[in-house]
Amino acid sequence: MTTIVKWAPFREFDVVDRRMRRLLEDFGVAPAPLPAADMYETEKELIVELEVPGFDEKELSLEASDHVLTIKGERRREKEEKEKTFYLHERLEKHFERSFTMPVEADLDHVEAKFEGGVLEVHVPKIEPAKARTIPIKA
């Protein structure tokens, strides 16, 4: 079965970002990792699941604007950490920002989110597409 995918101009940036990260990792300079995410749809909604272990619910925020859903996280640790020399650094930083381009049918006015077990689950309902109608032409 063939699936038609809507073209999203910023999707190519994700591919470039992944390739640049791999290139930098090969040179031993790795940028801060982003939280792992799954984005999928059901018949009535779009769902984004984001793994954010170590973050509390109050340290996460969501913004929706112009068909883009942005999830931010910022840890507010009181204690100061001593200087460390990392041999491997894959855990999430104290701050992250991840954006997801939503399709046109996403209803970003009615987004709901829940946080459980280190996973943020965001539910974005779909808007019913408008039915075609005949419009009379007046003389």
Backbone as JSON Lines, residues from 0, in Angstrom:
{"i":0,"aa":"M","n":[0.85,-1.17,0.0],"ca":[0.0,0.0,0.0],"c":[0.89,1.24,0.0]}
{"i":1,"aa":"T","n":[0.61,2.17,-0.86],"ca":[1.39,3.39,-0.98],"c":[0.86,4.44,-0.02]}
{"i":2,"aa":"T","n":[1.77,5.12,0.64],"ca":[1.41,6.18,1.57],"c":[1.85,7.51,1.0]}
{"i":3,"aa":"I","n":[0.96,8.47,0.99],"ca":[1.31,9.81,0.54],"c":[1.73,10.62,1.76]}
{"i":4,"aa":"V","n":[2.92,11.17,1.68],"ca":[3.47,11.95,2.78],"c":[3.54,13.41,2.36]}
{"i":5,"aa":"K","n":[3.03,14.28,3.21],"ca":[3.09,15.71,2.92],"c":[4.51,16.2,3.03]}
{"i":6,"aa":"W","n":[4.91,17.06,2.09],"ca":[6.24,17.61,2.11],"c":[6.34,18.65,3.2]}
{"i":7,"aa":"A","n":[7.34,18.51,4.04],"ca":[7.61,19.48,5.1],"c":[9.02,20.01,4.86]}
{"i":8,"aa":"P","n":[9.17,21.28,4.56],"ca":[10.48,21.81,4.18],"c":[11.54,21.66,5.26]}
{"i":9,"aa":"F","n":[11.16,21.63,6.51],"ca":[12.15,21.57,7.58],"c":[12.59,20.15,7.88]}
{"i":10,"aa":"R","n":[11.93,19.16,7.3],"ca":[12.3,17.77,7.53],"c":[13.72,17.5,7.04]}
{"i":11,"aa":"E","n":[14.11,18.16,5.94],"ca":[15.46,17.99,5.41],"c":[16.5,18.48,6.41]}
{"i":12,"aa":"F","n":[16.17,19.48,7.2],"ca":[17.1,19.96,8.22],"c":[17.4,18.88,9.25]}
{"i":13,"aa":"D","n":[16.4,18.05,9.56],"ca":[16.62,16.95,10.5],"c":[17.66,15.97,9.95]}
{"i":14,"aa":"V","n":[17.57,15.68,8.65],"ca":[18.52,14.77,8.03],"c":[19.93,15.38,8.08]}
{"i":15,"aa":"V","n":[20.05,16.65,7.75],"ca":[21.34,17.33,7.79],"c":[21.87,17.34,9.23]}
{"i":16,"aa":"D","n":[20.99,17.61,10.2],"ca":[21.39,17.63,11.61],"c":[21.96,16.28,12.03]}
{"i":17,"aa":"R","n":[21.28,15.2,11.66],"ca":[21.76,13.86,12.02],"c":[23.12,13.57,11.39]}
{"i":18,"aa":"R","n":[23.28,13.95,10.13],"ca":[24.56,13.7,9.46],"c":[25.68,14.51,10.1]}
{"i":19,"aa":"M","n":[25.41,15.77,10.45],"ca":[26.42,16.6,11.1],"c":[26.8,16.03,12.46]}
{"i":20,"aa":"R","n":[25.81,15.54,13.22],"ca":[26.11,14.95,14.52],"c":[27.03,13.74,14.37]}
{"i":21,"aa":"R","n":[26.73,12.88,13.37],"ca":[27.58,11.71,13.13],"c":[28.99,12.13,12.75]}
{"i":22,"aa":"L","n":[29.12,13.13,11.91],"ca":[30.42,13.63,11.49],"c":[31.21,14.15,12.69]}
{"i":23,"aa":"L","n":[30.55,14.94,13.53],"ca":[31.24,15.49,14.7],"c":[31.62,14.39,15.69]}
{"i":24,"aa":"E","n":[30.76,13.37,15.83],"ca":[31.09,12.25,16.72],"c":[32.33,11.52,16.23]}
{"i":25,"aa":"D","n":[32.48,11.4,14.9],"ca":[33.67,10.74,14.34],"c":[34.95,11.49,14.72]}
{"i":26,"aa":"F","n":[34.86,12.8,14.9],"ca":[36.01,13.61,15.29],"c":[36.15,13.72,16.8]}
{"i":27,"aa":"G","n":[35.26,13.07,17.54],"ca":[35.33,13.09,18.99],"c":[34.68,14.3,19.63]}
{"i":28,"aa":"V","n":[33.95,15.08,18.84],"ca":[33.24,16.25,19.36],"c":[31.76,15.98,19.14]}
{"i":29,"aa":"A","n":[31.08,15.59,20.17],"ca":[29.66,15.26,20.03],"c":[28.79,16.34,20.63]}
{"i":30,"aa":"P","n":[27.81,16.83,19.88],"ca":[26.88,17.79,20.45],"c":[25.99,17.12,21.5]}
{"i":31,"aa":"A","n":[25.34,17.93,22.3],"ca":[24.48,17.4,23.35],"c":[23.36,16.55,22.74]}
{"i":32,"aa":"P","n":[23.12,15.38,23.31],"ca":[22.07,14.53,22.75],"c":[20.68,15.12,23.0]}
{"i":33,"aa":"L","n":[19.78,14.83,22.08],"ca":[18.39,15.23,22.22],"c":[17.6,14.05,22.75]}
{"i":34,"aa":"P","n":[16.49,14.31,23.43],"ca":[15.68,13.2,23.92],"c":[15.12,12.38,22.76]}
{"i":35,"aa":"A","n":[15.09,11.08,22.93],"ca":[14.53,10.2,21.91],"c":[13.03,10.44,21.82]}
{"i":36,"aa":"A","n":[12.51,10.37,20.6],"ca":[11.09,10.66,20.39],"c":[10.48,9.69,19.39]}
{"i":37,"aa":"D","n":[9.19,9.44,19.57],"ca":[8.37,8.73,18.6],"c":[7.2,9.65,18.29]}
{"i":38,"aa":"M","n":[6.84,9.74,17.01],"ca":[5.67,10.52,16.62],"c":[4.86,9.64,15.68]}
{"i":39,"aa":"Y","n":[3.6,9.43,16.02],"ca":[2.75,8.58,15.2],"c":[1.32,9.1,15.25]}
{"i":40,"aa":"E","n":[0.48,8.54,14.41],"ca":[-0.91,8.99,14.39],"c":[-1.86,7.81,14.49]}
{"i":41,"aa":"T","n":[-3.01,8.09,15.05],"ca":[-4.11,7.16,15.07],"c":[-5.2,7.79,14.2]}
{"i":42,"aa":"E","n":[-6.34,7.18,14.2],"ca":[-7.44,7.71,13.38],"c":[-7.86,9.12,13.81]}
{"i":43,"aa":"K","n":[-7.8,9.4,15.11],"ca":[-8.33,10.67,15.62],"c":[-7.29,11.64,16.16]}
{"i":44,"aa":"E","n":[-6.02,11.21,16.3],"ca":[-5.04,12.12,16.9],"c":[-3.62,11.79,16.47]}
{"i":45,"aa":"L","n":[-2.75,12.75,16.72],"ca":[-1.31,12.59,16.55],"c":[-0.72,12.47,17.94]}
{"i":46,"aa":"I","n":[0.27,11.62,18.09],"ca":[0.86,11.4,19.41],"c":[2.38,11.55,19.31]}
{"i":47,"aa":"V","n":[2.94,12.33,20.24],"ca":[4.39,12.47,20.35],"c":[4.77,11.92,21.72]}
{"i":48,"aa":"E","n":[5.7,10.97,21.73],"ca":[6.23,10.44,22.98],"c":[7.7,10.81,23.04]}
{"i":49,"aa":"L","n":[8.08,11.44,24.14],"ca":[9.44,11.94,24.29],"c":[10.04,11.38,25.58]}
{"i":50,"aa":"E","n":[11.18,10.7,25.47],"ca":[11.85,10.15,26.64],"c":[12.68,11.24,27.3]}
{"i":51,"aa":"V","n":[12.32,11.58,28.53],"ca":[13.04,12.63,29.26],"c":[13.36,12.16,30.68]}
{"i":52,"aa":"P","n":[14.17,11.09,30.8],"ca":[14.51,10.6,32.13],"c":[15.32,11.63,32.89]}
{"i":53,"aa":"G","n":[15.05,11.71,34.17],"ca":[15.78,12.66,35.02],"c":[15.12,14.02,35.12]}
{"i":54,"aa":"F","n":[14.13,14.3,34.29],"ca":[13.4,15.57,34.36],"c":[12.13,15.37,35.17]}
{"i":55,"aa":"D","n":[11.74,16.4,35.9],"ca":[10.46,16.4,36.59],"c":[9.43,17.06,35.7]}
{"i":56,"aa":"E","n":[8.16,16.79,35.99],"ca":[7.07,17.36,35.2],"c":[7.13,18.89,35.16]}
{"i":57,"aa":"K","n":[7.49,19.51,36.29],"ca":[7.51,20.97,36.36],"c":[8.69,21.58,35.6]}
{"i":58,"aa":"E","n":[9.65,20.75,35.17],"ca":[10.8,21.23,34.41],"c":[10.58,21.15,32.9]}
{"i":59,"aa":"L","n":[9.39,20.7,32.5],"ca":[9.05,20.56,31.08],"c":[7.99,21.58,30.69]}
{"i":60,"aa":"S","n":[8.07,22.05,29.45],"ca":[7.04,22.97,28.95],"c":[6.76,22.68,27.49]}
{"i":61,"aa":"L","n":[5.53,23.01,27.07],"ca":[5.11,22.82,25.69],"c":[4.63,24.14,25.12]}
{"i":62,"aa":"E","n":[4.95,24.38,23.86],"ca":[4.45,25.56,23.15],"c":[3.95,25.09,21.79]}
{"i":63,"aa":"A","n":[2.87,25.71,21.32],"ca":[2.33,25.4,20.0],"c":[2.14,26.7,19.25]}
{"i":64,"aa":"S","n":[2.72,26.75,18.05],"ca":[2.62,27.96,17.24],"c":[2.84,27.61,15.78]}
{"i":65,"aa":"D","n":[1.97,28.08,14.92],"ca":[2.12,27.94,13.47],"c":[2.44,26.51,13.06]}
{"i":66,"aa":"H","n":[1.66,25.56,13.55],"ca":[1.79,24.14,13.26],"c":[3.11,23.52,13.69]}
{"i":67,"aa":"V","n":[3.73,24.12,14.7],"ca":[4.96,23.57,15.27],"c":[4.73,23.37,16.77]}
{"i":68,"aa":"L","n":[4.99,22.16,17.23],"ca":[4.9,21.83,18.65],"c":[6.33,21.8,19.19]}
{"i":69,"aa":"T","n":[6.61,22.63,20.19],"ca":[7.95,22.7,20.77],"c":[7.9,22.24,22.21]}
{"i":70,"aa":"I","n":[8.8,21.34,22.54],"ca":[8.89,20.82,23.91],"c":[10.25,21.25,24.45]}
{"i":71,"aa":"K","n":[10.22,21.88,25.62],"ca":[11.46,22.35,26.25],"c":[11.6,21.71,27.62]}
{"i":72,"aa":"G","n":[12.83,21.51,28.01],"ca":[13.12,21.0,29.34],"c":[14.3,21.74,29.92]}
{"i":73,"aa":"E","n":[14.19,22.07,31.21],"ca":[15.29,22.76,31.88],"c":[15.35,22.3,33.33]}
{"i":74,"aa":"R","n":[16.44,21.64,33.68],"ca":[16.63,21.19,35.05],"c":[17.07,22.36,35.9]}
{"i":75,"aa":"R","n":[16.52,22.45,37.06],"ca":[16.86,23.54,37.99],"c":[17.5,22.94,39.23]}
{"i":76,"aa":"R","n":[18.72,22.47,39.07],"ca":[19.44,21.85,40.18],"c":[20.04,22.92,41.07]}
{"i":77,"aa":"E","n":[19.87,22.76,42.35],"ca":[20.4,23.72,43.31],"c":[21.89,23.5,43.56]}
{"i":78,"aa":"K","n":[22.3,22.23,43.64],"ca":[23.69,21.95,43.98],"c":[24.6,22.19,42.77]}
{"i":79,"aa":"E","n":[25.81,22.6,43.07],"ca":[26.79,22.86,42.02],"c":[27.63,21.62,41.8]}
{"i":80,"aa":"E","n":[27.8,21.23,40.54],"ca":[28.59,20.06,40.23],"c":[30.06,20.43,40.04]}
{"i":81,"aa":"K","n":[30.94,19.54,40.46],"ca":[32.37,19.76,40.28],"c":[32.73,19.52,38.81]}
{"i":82,"aa":"E","n":[33.85,20.07,38.4],"ca":[34.33,19.86,37.03],"c":[34.52,18.37,36.79]}
{"i":83,"aa":"K","n":[34.09,17.94,35.62],"ca":[34.21,16.53,35.26],"c":[34.92,16.42,33.92]}
{"i":84,"aa":"T","n":[35.68,15.37,33.75],"ca":[36.26,15.05,32.46],"c":[35.52,13.83,31.94]}
{"i":85,"aa":"F","n":[34.7,14.01,30.94],"ca":[33.89,12.93,30.42],"c":[34.68,12.09,29.42]}
{"i":86,"aa":"Y","n":[34.52,10.78,29.51],"ca":[35.01,9.86,28.49],"c":[33.88,9.52,27.54]}
{"i":87,"aa":"L","n":[32.67,9.58,28.06],"ca":[31.46,9.34,27.28],"c":[30.36,10.19,27.89]}
{"i":88,"aa":"H","n":[29.63,10.91,27.06],"ca":[28.57,11.79,27.58],"c":[27.34,11.64,26.69]}
{"i":89,"aa":"E","n":[26.38,10.79,27.12],"ca":[25.18,10.54,26.35],"c":[23.91,10.95,27.07]}
{"i":90,"aa":"R","n":[23.99,11.26,28.33],"ca":[22.81,11.63,29.08],"c":[22.36,13.02,28.67]}
{"i":91,"aa":"L","n":[21.08,13.29,28.87],"ca":[20.53,14.57,28.48],"c":[21.14,15.7,29.3]}
{"i":92,"aa":"E","n":[21.33,16.81,28.64],"ca":[21.86,18.01,29.29],"c":[20.82,18.6,30.24]}
{"i":93,"aa":"K","n":[21.19,19.7,30.88],"ca":[20.27,20.38,31.79],"c":[19.19,21.11,31.03]}
{"i":94,"aa":"H","n":[19.42,21.35,29.74],"ca":[18.45,22.08,28.93],"c":[18.35,21.41,27.56]}
{"i":95,"aa":"F","n":[17.12,21.28,27.05],"ca":[16.93,20.81,25.68],"c":[15.71,21.49,25.1]}
{"i":96,"aa":"E","n":[15.64,21.5,23.79],"ca":[14.48,22.01,23.06],"c":[14.31,21.16,21.82]}
{"i":97,"aa":"R","n":[13.12,20.64,21.64],"ca":[12.83,19.77,20.5],"c":[11.54,20.24,19.85]}
{"i":98,"aa":"S","n":[11.54,20.42,18.54],"ca":[10.36,20.91,17.82],"c":[9.88,19.87,16.82]}
{"i":99,"aa":"F","n":[8.57,19.81,16.66],"ca":[7.93,18.86,15.75],"c":[6.97,19.62,14.86]}
{"i":100,"aa":"T","n":[7.12,19.49,13.55],"ca":[6.21,20.12,12.61],"c":[4.96,19.25,12.52]}
{"i":101,"aa":"M","n":[3.82,19.86,12.78],"ca":[2.55,19.14,12.77],"c":[1.86,19.32,11.42]}
{"i":102,"aa":"P","n":[1.1,18.32,10.98],"ca":[0.36,18.47,9.73],"c":[-0.79,19.47,9.88]}
{"i":103,"aa":"V","n":[-1.33,19.87,8.76],"ca":[-2.38,20.88,8.73],"c":[-3.59,20.48,9.57]}
{"i":104,"aa":"E","n":[-3.91,19.19,9.61],"ca":[-5.11,18.76,10.34],"c":[-4.92,18.69,11.85]}
{"i":105,"aa":"A","n":[-3.75,19.05,12.37],"ca":[-3.51,19.04,13.82],"c":[-4.22,20.2,14.49]}
{"i":106,"aa":"D","n":[-4.95,19.91,15.55],"ca":[-5.69,20.92,16.32],"c":[-4.83,21.32,17.52]}
{"i":107,"aa":"L","n":[-3.96,22.3,17.32],"ca":[-3.03,22.7,18.38],"c":[-3.69,23.52,19.48]}
{"i":108,"aa":"D","n":[-4.99,23.8,19.36],"ca":[-5.71,24.5,20.43],"c":[-6.19,23.55,21.51]}
{"i":109,"aa":"H","n":[-6.15,22.26,21.25],"ca":[-6.68,21.28,22.2],"c":[-5.66,20.18,22.52]}
{"i":110,"aa":"V","n":[-4.41,20.56,22.68],"ca":[-3.34,19.61,22.99],"c":[-3.42,19.19,24.45]}
{"i":111,"aa":"E","n":[-3.2,17.91,24.7],"ca":[-3.15,17.39,26.07],"c":[-1.84,16.63,26.24]}
{"i":112,"aa":"A","n":[-1.28,16.7,27.45],"ca":[-0.01,16.01,27.71],"c":[-0.08,15.33,29.06]}
{"i":113,"aa":"K","n":[0.62,14.19,29.15],"ca":[0.76,13.52,30.44],"c":[2.2,13.05,30.56]}
{"i":114,"aa":"F","n":[2.67,12.98,31.79],"ca":[4.06,12.63,32.08],"c":[4.07,11.49,33.07]}
{"i":115,"aa":"E","n":[4.69,10.38,32.66],"ca":[4.72,9.21,33.54],"c":[5.96,8.37,33.23]}
{"i":116,"aa":"G","n":[6.69,7.99,34.24],"ca":[7.83,7.11,34.09],"c":[8.93,7.65,33.18]}
{"i":117,"aa":"G","n":[9.14,8.97,33.2],"ca":[10.19,9.57,32.39],"c":[9.83,9.76,30.93]}
{"i":118,"aa":"V","n":[8.55,9.53,30.58],"ca":[8.1,9.7,29.2],"c":[6.98,10.75,29.17]}
{"i":119,"aa":"L","n":[7.18,11.77,28.35],"ca":[6.15,12.79,28.12],"c":[5.34,12.36,26.92]}
{"i":120,"aa":"E","n":[4.04,12.23,27.09],"ca":[3.16,11.8,26.01],"c":[2.22,12.95,25.67]}
{"i":121,"aa":"V","n":[2.31,13.44,24.43],"ca":[1.52,14.59,23.99],"c":[0.51,14.11,22.96]}
{"i":122,"aa":"H","n":[-0.77,14.43,23.2],"ca":[-1.86,14.05,22.31],"c":[-2.4,15.29,21.61]}
{"i":123,"aa":"V","n":[-2.36,15.27,20.28],"ca":[-2.84,16.38,19.46],"c":[-4.0,15.86,18.63]}
{"i":124,"aa":"P","n":[-5.24,16.3,18.94],"ca":[-6.38,15.81,18.16],"c":[-6.33,16.33,16.72]}
{"i":125,"aa":"K","n":[-6.98,15.57,15.85],"ca":[-7.07,15.99,14.45],"c":[-8.38,16.73,14.21]}
{"i":126,"aa":"I","n":[-8.32,17.72,13.34],"ca":[-9.52,18.46,12.93],"c":[-10.15,17.7,11.77]}
{"i":127,"aa":"E","n":[-11.45,17.57,11.8],"ca":[-12.15,16.94,10.68],"c":[-11.98,17.81,9.45]}
{"i":128,"aa":"P","n":[-11.6,17.22,8.32],"ca":[-11.45,18.04,7.11],"c":[-12.8,18.61,6.67]}
{"i":129,"aa":"A","n":[-12.77,19.82,6.17],"ca":[-14.01,20.46,5.72],"c":[-14.53,19.73,4.49]}
{"i":130,"aa":"K","n":[-15.84,19.53,4.46],"ca":[-16.47,18.86,3.32],"c":[-16.62,19.87,2.19]}
{"i":131,"aa":"A","n":[-16.44,19.37,0.98],"ca":[-16.62,20.24,-0.2],"c":[-18.09,20.63,-0.32]}
{"i":132,"aa":"R","n":[-18.31,21.86,-0.68],"ca":[-19.69,22.32,-0.86],"c":[-19.76,23.19,-2.11]}
{"i":133,"aa":"T","n":[-20.92,23.26,-2.68],"ca":[-21.13,24.08,-3.89],"c":[-21.45,25.5,-3.45]}
{"i":134,"aa":"I","n":[-20.82,26.44,-4.09],"ca":[-21.06,27.85,-3.79],"c":[-21.72,28.49,-4.99]}
{"i":135,"aa":"P","n":[-22.93,29.03,-4.79],"ca":[-23.62,29.65,-5.93],"c":[-22.94,30.96,-6.36]}
{"i":136,"aa":"I","n":[-22.98,31.2,-7.67],"ca":[-22.41,32.43,-8.21],"c":[-23.56,33.37,-8.51]}
{"i":137,"aa":"K","n":[-23.5,34.57,-7.96],"ca":[-24.56,35.55,-8.16],"c":[-24.24,36.39,-9.39]}
{"i":138,"aa":"A","n":[-25.29,36.74,-10.1],"ca":[-25.12,37.54,-11.32],"c":[-25.08,39.02,-10.99]}
